[in-house]
Amino acid sequence: MEKFVKELFTEEILDKTANFYGLSKENLKPVGGFENYIYGFAKGEKSYIVRISHSSHRTIDEVKSEMDFLYYLAKNGANVSMPIYTINKQLVEQIDCHDGSNFIVCAFTKAEGEAPSRQNATDKLYYNYGKTIGMFHRITKEYKESKGIKKRFTWDKDLIITNAHKYLPKEDANILKRLDEVVASIKAIETNKDNYGLIHTDVHFGNFFVKDDQLTVFDFDDCAYHYFASDIAIALYYLIFMAKEEEQHDYANRLMTHFMEGYLEENYLPKKDYLTIPLFLKLREIILYIVIHRTLNVVENRFAQVFINRYRDRIINNIPFIDLDLEKFFRNCR
C-alpha cells in the first residue's frame, strides 16, 4: 500500500464502509490485504469479506466490471465467492476523499474451507485446481460485458507494467529491459478464442479456500484480458518460487501431472499456447520483483531481501525460472 493511500484511509472511511452493510466500524475485523484493505464481518450465522480499494489502484468502473465477470462465472457453474449488496442495493459503493480521489467498497461471501498449502495438498486437490481454472477458461470464451459495464483492461495495461520505471532504482535498468523484452515476446503471440480472454490472472494458494478438495476462488481484483497460459504459469510459479531449489522439481512435477489432467478435461488449449508457459513464468518473476520494490522496504524486509538475492541476477541473465519438461504433462493427458 502506498504511503499517501495509508494517510487517506481514516476512521471515517472505515465507519462509512461499515454503514454500507448496516454495521458499525467495530464489527469490521482486519484480515489482511496487500493492495487493498480487507476486513471480515459476520451477519447472522454467515461470514463476509469487505474490500476497500483506493482509486489509484482501481476505478469504480473497473470494480463494476470485476463484479459482472464474477456473476457470469457463477451463473455458469463456477465456484467463486459471490459479491453481496449494500443496504443501498448496490454491489459497489464509492467514498470520496478530501483530495478528490476516492475509495471503492465491495463485499463478498466468505469462502468455505481453509487455505491450502504444499504440505496438505493432495493429488485430488491439484486435479481440481486445474479443473477449476480450466472451467473458468472454458466459460470465459463466451463472456460479454453486461449493458452499461465497461470492458475490463488488458494485461499489458496493468500499472505494475506501465509504471515499472517509477518503482525501480536506476541500477535496475536491466530489469526494465528484460520486462520490455518479455512483454514484446508475449504481445507477439496471436490471440484467439482458444488462448485468450478475461481471466482471474492470480489464482495462487492465497486466493482460494479448500473444503473436501474442492476450491472456492476469490479475489478477482486483478482479472484482466490475458493469455490462458498465464493462469497455469501462476499456479506453478507461486507453488515453488520460495521452495528450496532442490525441492522445486518434485513439487512442480506433482502439481503439473494432476493439474493438467484436470485442466484439459475442462478446456481445450492448443499445445503451442501451452508451451508458452515459460514466458509467463518470467513475466511473473519480473512483476513480483517490481511489486516488492513498490510496496516493501527492500532494505529492512526479510522476504524482499531473500527474493531479490535469489532472483535479481536470474532475471538480468534471462535464466529460465525452472527447467521443466512441460510437454510430458500435456502429452500424458491427451
N, C-alpha and C positions, 0 to 999 in steps of 0.2 A: 504494500500500500504506500503510495507516495505521500510525502510529508504534508503537502497542502490539503490533501483529502482528509488526513487524520485531524487536521486543525478545524476543518469544516464539520466534521462528524461530532456534533454536540449532543447533550442530553435531550435537547428539544427535538432533534431528528429522531432519536430513539423513541421519544414519547409519541410523536406523530405516527411513527411506524406502528407502534402498539395499538394506537387508536383505530387504525385501518381495520384491525381484526377484533375490535371490541375488547381490548386488553389495556392494562397499564404497563408501563415500561418494566416494572418489577417482574412481570410474567415472562419477559424475554431473557433467555439464558444464552450467553455466548458459547458457540460450539466450534469455533474455528474461522477459517477464511484466509485467503491469500490475496486475491484481487478484489474481493467483496467482503462486506461484513455479514457474517452468518450467525443467526440466532435460532434457538429452538423454543417452542412453546407447546402447551397442552390445552386442549379444549374438550371437556367431557373425558372420554376414555381414549381419545385419539391424539397423536403427536404430529407436529408440523415443523417445518423449517421455513424461516423467512430470510430472504436475501436482500441486502441493501447495496446497490451499486452506484458509484458516482458517474456522472455523465461524461467525465473524461475517459471512462472505461467503456460504457455502453450508453447509447441514447435510448430514449423511451421507444422509438420505432424499432430499434434492434431487439429490445426485450420483448416487444409485442410479436415480432417475427419468430423469436425463440418459442414463445407460448403457442403460437399457431402450429409450428412444427411438432411440438410435443403432443398436442391434441391429435394431430394427424397420425402420428405413430401409435398412440394409444388406441385410437379408433380402429386401427388395422391390426391390433393384437399384440403390439409390443409392450413389454413390461417396464414401465417407466414411472417415476414419481410424478403424480399429476398436480398441476397448479390449482390453487383454490381462489375463490372470490373474496374480495374485501367486503366490508359492510356496505360499501357503495356499489356493490355488484360489478366490480372491475377486477380484472386479473393483474393489472399493472397500475401502480399509482406513482405520482411524482411529488417530491418535496423540494420546493425552491430554496436556494441558499442566498445569502446576502450579496455574494459576488456575481450573481447572475447564472451560476451553474445550478445543478440540482442532483438529488439522489433519486434513484429509481427503485421502487419496492415491489416485490412479488413474493408469494409463498407457495409451498408445496406440501403434499402429504409426505410424512417421513417414511422412507423405505423400510420394509420389514427385514429382519435378519441382522447380520453383523458384517463388518468389513473383512474381506478375505486377506490372506497373507500367503507367502510362499510356503510357510510351514504347515498351514492347514488346508491348502488347496488339494483337491482330488482330481483324478483324471476326468471324472464326470463334470466337475466344475469347469475345467479347461475346455471340454467339449461344448458345454452350454455357453461359455464365454464366446467362443467362435460362432455358435449358432445364433446367439443374441445379436452380435454385430452383423452377421450375415442377413438376419431378418431385417435389421434397420436398413441395410443397403438395398435389399430387395424392395422394401416398402417405399423407400425414398425415390425410386425410379419413376413413380407415378405422382410424386408430390407436386402440387401447385399451390401458391400462396392464396389464402382466402381473400375475399374482397376487402380492400382497404389496408391490407398488410403489405408493407414494403419488402422487396426481395432482400434476403439476408446477404451479407457481404461474402466475397470470395476470399480464400485462404491467404492470398498474397497481399490483401489489404489490411491484414492484422497489424495493429500498431507496433507490435514487437518487431515486425519485419520492416515496416515503413519508417519507424523511428529508431531503428537499431543504433544508428550513428550517435544518437543523443545519450545512449545509456552506457556505451563502452568507452574506456580510456583511449587516448591516442595511440598507446602502444599495442592496442588490439586491432590495428588497421588490417592485419592479415585475417582476422576473424571475419571482419566485414567483407573482405574479398571472397572468402570461402562461402559466406552467406549468399552473395551475389551469384556466384557460380552455381550453387545448388539450386537456388530459385530459378535461374535461367534454364538449367537442365530439366527441372520439373515442368516449367512452362512449355517446354518443347514437346512434352507428351501430349499427343492429340486426345482431346476429351470426347467421350461418347456416353451414351446411356448406361453402358455396362462397366464403366470405370470411374464415373464422376457424378457427384450430386451433393445434396445437402446432407451432411453427416455430423455426428457428435464431435469428432476430432480429438477427444481427450478421454476415452474410455479405459482408464487405468484402474488399479485396485482401489484408489481413493474415491472413485466416482460411481461405485455401485456397492450394494449390500447383497449378501447371500443368505438364503434360507433353504435348507434341503437341496443344496447345489443349484438352486435357481436364482438368477440375477434380477435385481431391480435397479435400473440405471437412473442416475440423477445428474444434476449439474450440466445442463446443456448450454451454459453461458458462452462457451467457445464454438458453438456449432457454426459451420460455415460451408460454403460450396468448396469441395475438396475432392481429391482422388481417394477412392475406396482403399487403395493400398496403404494410405496413411493411417487409417484406423487400425489395420493389422500391425503396422510398424509400431504404433503407440503401445499396443498391448505387449509386444515383445520388448520394446525399449524399457518401459518402466518396471517390468518384472526383473530385469537383470542389471540395470545401469549402475546400481550401487552394490551389487553382489560381488563377492570375491571373484577375481578373474578366473581362478581355477575351477569355480563352480558355474560360471556363466553358461558354458556349453550344455551342461547337464540340464539346467533349468530351461534353457531355450529349446532344446530338443524335445523335452517332455511337453512343454507348452504347445509348440507348433504341431506336434504329432496329433494331439487331440483337438486343438483349436481349429486347425484347418479342416479336419473331418467334419466338425460341426458347421463351420462357415460354409463349406462347399455343398453341404446338404440343403442350405437355405438359399444360397445366392450363387449365380454364375459370375465368375470373374475371369476374364481372359488370362491365360498363362503369362503372356508378355507383360501385362499390367501387374500381376502378382510379383513378378521378378524385379519390379522397380522398388521393392521394399527397402533395399539398402540406401537409396536416395532419401527416403523419408525418415529413416533412422538417423542419417547425418543431419537432415534438417532439424529434427527434434533435438539432437545433441547441441546444435548451434543455438537454437531458440532458447533452450534451458540455460545455456551459458549467458545469454543476453538477459533473460529474466532474473537470474541470480544477481547480475550487476545492477539491474534496475531496482531490485527490491530489497536486497540484503546488504549488510555491511561486510564486504568481502575481506576486510582485514580482521574482523572480530568473530564472524560467524563460522563455526567449525564445518558445517556442511558445505558452505561456499568454498572454503579453503580446500577441502578434500576433492570436491568436484573439479575445481579449476586445476589443481595439481594433476589430477588424473586425466582430464580431457583436453586441456588447452592445446598442448603440443600435438595431440592426435587430430584435433580439428585443423590446425595450421598445416600439418603434414599430410592431410587428407587420408588418414589411416581409417579403414572401414571400422564401423562401430563393433561389428562382430563378423568373423569369418564363418559363415554358416551355409550348409548345402540346402538352400531353400527349395530347390527343385524337387528333392525327395519327398517333402511334405505335401507338395501339390500332386506329384505323380502317384503317391500311395493312396490318395483319396479319390482318384478318378476311376 
